[in-house]
Structures are given as C-alpha cells and as structure tokens.
C-alpha cells in the first residue's frame, strides 16, 4: 500500500517581467533583485538584449546566431533554450499588420515576438511556418508599439539567418501604399481581394 500523511502545498507567484521596474509578484524585490529573474533575464545575466534595432520597414537583415542563448523560453518548437539567438528591437511606425520571417536561413529557425522587452509577454511564436524549417509570423501592432523580435534555433541549431520585417497591405482600394513597399493596392502581392483578381 502507498504512504499517506499530511503535506504542505505552497503556490507563489513568480516575477515574469524583469525589466519593468516593478515588483510584479509582490515579494518586495524588483527585477534583478528578485531570484525569479536572476537565472533567466538577459539583463540580470549581463547579456545584451536586444542586439539590434529595426529602424524601418521593409527591412532585410542578414546575420549569424552564435554565443549565448539569451531567450530560453519560447512557447513553440523546443523553446530555443539550447540554441544561441539574435534579438531585435522594433517600434511600429504606424498601426497595421506586420510580417516577420526567416525564409532563406541556413538552419532550423524558431521566431518569436515579445512585448516591450526581452522578458515581456510573448505575443507570437512560430517554428516552421516559413517552409524549409524557417519561421513566419504576422501580427497586428499599434503605432509606436515596441516589440522584441527573437531569431532562435530548434534543437541547438545555429548559423546564418535572414530576417525580413515588412508591413502588410490591408486596404487594397484606397490608392495608397499602406505598407511602404512602393506598391499600391492591386500592384502589391499582399492584395488578393476580389477586386484585384477579377
């Protein structure tokens, strides 16, 4: 027969946002002072995050992932914990739909987007939607909303990558280049509306 007896179950909130200057779990410790942050937050470990800025769209960036794994807890793939990564700060220049992808990269990428900082809330995550083991994310952002885009690897994968960041045309009948790619309405491949295909 199994053993039985009294036990104590303790459930405590954990600090999740380690760069916001707040005591998110009400334990009296803020950000890196909190042991919840000390073992995983890049800023608490002395790691640079984000590495680069995406200053405008459309943008194509070529780089390599090597060195430390900064973001270890993505919600898709294997989380990216065993692979080095590259991180990018992006502030939306206007309210609209934006696309980020790693098509053309040399390894099995994992792509995620976090709100505000490297330890912010995860807004999106993808492992293989880009085809050929690359990643593809599309999400709506508000003007001046800041996110961190993370290029990571599955299963410890690393190497050279391409990151593309671009707006997505949504209104295909307004005579405007809404996503700043120099293509207007039906000339833009984003437009697959009835008006553009008939």
C-alpha positions in Angstrom: 0.0 0.0 0.0 1.1 3.6 -0.7 2.1 6.0 2.0 -0.2 8.8 3.2 0.0 11.7 5.6 -0.1 15.5 5.9 1.6 17.7 3.4 2.0 21.4 2.7 1.5 22.8 -0.8 2.8 26.3 -1.4 1.9 28.2 -4.6 3.7 31.5 -5.0 3.5 34.0 -7.9 6.7 34.4 -9.9 8.2 37.5 -11.4 7.8 37.4 -15.1 8.7 40.9 -16.4 12.2 41.5 -15.2 12.8 44.9 -16.9 9.8 46.9 -16.0 10.9 48.4 -12.7 8.0 46.9 -10.8 7.6 44.2 -8.1 5.3 42.0 -10.2 4.9 39.2 -7.7 4.7 41.5 -4.6 7.6 39.8 -2.7 9.5 43.1 -2.0 12.1 42.6 -4.8 12.2 44.4 -8.1 13.5 43.0 -11.4 17.1 41.6 -11.0 16.8 41.8 -7.2 14.2 39.0 -7.4 15.6 35.5 -7.6 12.9 34.6 -10.1 14.7 36.9 -12.6 18.3 36.2 -11.7 18.5 32.9 -13.5 16.9 33.8 -16.9 16.5 37.5 -17.6 19.2 38.7 -20.0 19.8 42.0 -18.2 20.3 40.2 -14.9 22.8 37.8 -16.5 24.8 40.6 -18.1 23.7 39.7 -21.6 22.9 42.3 -24.3 19.2 42.1 -25.4 18.1 43.3 -27.8 21.2 43.2 -30.0 20.0 45.4 -32.9 17.2 47.9 -33.9 14.9 47.5 -36.8 14.6 51.2 -37.7 12.2 51.0 -40.7 10.2 48.6 -42.9 10.6 46.9 -45.2 13.9 45.5 -43.9 16.1 42.5 -44.8 18.8 41.7 -42.3 21.5 39.0 -42.6 23.4 37.8 -39.6 24.5 34.8 -37.6 23.5 33.3 -34.3 26.4 32.3 -32.1 27.4 32.5 -28.4 24.8 32.7 -25.6 21.2 31.6 -25.6 19.5 34.8 -24.3 15.8 33.9 -24.7 15.2 30.3 -23.5 11.5 30.0 -23.0 9.6 30.5 -26.3 6.3 28.7 -26.4 6.8 27.0 -29.8 9.2 24.3 -31.0 11.5 23.3 -28.2 11.6 26.8 -26.7 15.0 27.7 -28.2 16.8 27.1 -24.9 19.7 25.1 -26.3 20.5 27.5 -29.2 22.1 30.9 -29.5 19.8 33.7 -30.7 19.7 37.2 -32.2 17.3 39.8 -30.8 15.9 42.9 -32.5 14.0 45.9 -31.1 11.2 47.1 -33.4 8.8 50.0 -32.9 5.8 50.0 -35.3 5.9 53.2 -37.4 2.1 53.0 -37.9 -0.9 50.9 -36.9 -1.2 47.9 -39.1 -0.3 44.3 -39.9 3.4 43.4 -39.9 5.2 40.3 -41.1 8.5 38.8 -39.8 10.1 35.8 -41.4 13.4 33.9 -41.6 13.0 32.5 -45.1 16.4 31.8 -46.7 18.1 31.0 -43.4 20.6 28.1 -43.3 19.2 26.3 -40.2 16.0 25.3 -38.4 14.9 28.6 -37.0 12.4 29.5 -34.3 10.9 33.0 -34.3 9.1 34.8 -31.5 7.9 38.3 -30.7 7.8 39.7 -27.2 6.1 42.9 -25.9 8.3 45.8 -24.8 11.4 43.9 -23.8 13.3 40.6 -23.9 11.3 39.4 -20.9 8.0 40.9 -22.0 4.9 38.9 -22.7 5.2 36.6 -25.8 2.8 37.9 -28.5 3.6 35.3 -31.2 5.8 32.3 -31.8 6.5 30.1 -34.8 8.7 27.2 -35.6 8.3 26.1 -39.2 5.5 28.1 -41.0 8.0 29.7 -43.4 8.7 26.4 -45.1 12.0 24.5 -45.3 12.3 24.7 -41.4 12.1 28.5 -41.4 9.7 30.7 -39.4 7.0 33.2 -40.3 4.9 35.5 -38.0 2.3 38.0 -38.9 0.7 40.2 -36.2 -1.2 43.5 -35.7 0.7 46.3 -33.9 -0.3 49.8 -32.9 1.7 52.9 -33.9 4.7 53.3 -31.6 4.2 49.9 -30.0 7.6 48.4 -29.2 8.3 44.7 -29.5 11.4 42.4 -29.4 11.8 40.0 -32.3 13.8 36.9 -31.5 15.6 34.7 -34.1 16.4 31.4 -32.3 17.1 27.8 -33.3 15.4 24.5 -32.7 17.4 21.7 -31.0 20.5 23.8 -30.6 20.6 24.8 -34.3 22.6 27.9 -35.2 24.2 29.6 -38.2 23.5 32.3 -40.8 20.0 33.7 -41.0 17.9 36.2 -42.9 15.3 38.2 -41.0 12.7 40.1 -43.1 10.4 42.7 -41.5 7.7 44.3 -43.6 4.3 45.8 -43.4 1.3 44.1 -45.0 -1.1 45.9 -47.3 -4.6 45.6 -45.9 -6.7 48.2 -47.8 -6.5 47.3 -51.5 -8.8 50.0 -52.8 -7.6 53.2 -51.2 -5.0 54.3 -53.8 -2.3 54.4 -51.0 0.9 52.4 -50.3 -0.2 51.5 -46.8 2.8 49.2 -46.1 5.6 51.4 -47.5 6.8 48.9 -50.1 6.3 51.2 -53.1 3.4 49.1 -54.4 -0.1 50.4 -54.4 -3.3 48.4 -54.0 -3.5 45.6 -56.6 0.1 46.0 -57.6 1.0 44.7 -54.1 1.2 40.9 -53.8 -0.4 41.2 -50.3 -3.7 42.1 -52.1 -5.6 39.0 -53.1 -9.1 40.7 -52.8 -11.9 40.1 -55.3 -11.2 43.5 -56.7 -7.6 42.5 -57.6 -8.3 39.1 -59.1 -11.3 39.9 -61.3 
